[in-house]
Amino acid sequence: MQQDFKNNKIKFYNEKLLNDTIKGVPEVHEFWRLLSICHTVMPERKNGNSQIEYQSQSPDDVALVTAARNSGFVFKARTPNSVTIESILDYPLLGKGRIIKVDCM
């Protein structure tokens, strides 16, 4: 995985989940997409740094969003009306660099 989005502070490894993510199992991709969308995290870029740092009152939300980012589903932005994520890795069902914007109701 690319080091520019991976957070090395969080150590998690599950071989089946990793293999299913790489294979493009639809339910696994939906799991990562939901983790990268449904949360209270705000992304921040400090001092012109290209790396996104996640901030939230909930450390659990930060951990889940970081796990999604480490799996290639990067939470990029939140507005009052939308959430934007990006697929970083070249997954069979998503492709690489696909930006997904979810409108909030």
N, C-alpha and C positions, 0 to 999 in steps of 0.2 A: 504494500500500500504506500501511497505517497506520504512523505513525512510532513508536508505542509499543512495537512489537516488532522493528522493522527495525534492523539494525546497520549503520551507515554506514561503519564502518571497513573492511568487506570489500567490495571492488569486483569484481563478476562480472556479466557480461551475455552472454546467449546468446538471440538473438531467437526461434529455433525452440523452445528449451526453455521460454521465457516464454510463447509463444503456445500451446504444447501444455498447459502448466500451466493457463492461463486457460480453454482449451477443455474441460478436464476429461478429457484422454486418460488412460484407466485405468492404463496402464503408467507414465506419468509421475507420477501421484499415488501409485502404489505405490512408486516410486523415492523420492519425498519422505518418505512414511510410514516406509519402512525407514531412511532416513538419520536421521529424528527419533527412532527407537526403538533401533537397534543401535549402541551406542557406550558409552564409559566416562565420559561427561560428567555432572557434577552441577550442577543449577541453584541459584543463590543470589540472594537479594534483600538488598541492603545498605542499611542506614540507612532502612528503611521505604520504599525506592524501589520503585515498581511494576514497573520494568524488570528483567527476569531477566538475570543475568550468568552465563555458563557457565564452569565451571572443570574442568580435566582435566590430567593429566600429558601427554596427547597433544594438541599444537596442531592436528594434522590432524582429530581428532575434534571439537574446538571449531569449526573452520572448516566442517566438513560439517554439523554441527547448526545452526550459524548460517545456512548457505545454505538449509537446510530451513525455518528460521524466517523468513527473508527471503522465502520462497516461500509462506508461510502455514501451515506445519505446525510448530507451536510445542511444543517439549519443555517440559513444565511441572513434572513431578515424577518422582521415582524412590523406590521403597521396596524392601525386600528381595524383595517378591513381585510388584511391578508397575511399569510405566512408563506415564505419562499424557502424552498429547499433545492439542493442541487445533487444530482447523481454524479459522483466523482469517478467511480470505477466503470469500466466498460462491461456492464451486465447485459446478458442476452435479451432480457425483456425491456430494459430501459435505455440502453446505449450510454455513452459517456458524455458527461457535460450537460445532460438534460436538466433544465430548470423547471421546477414544478411550482406553480403559484396557486395557492388554495385560498379562495375567497371566504371570508368569515361572515357569518350571518349574525 
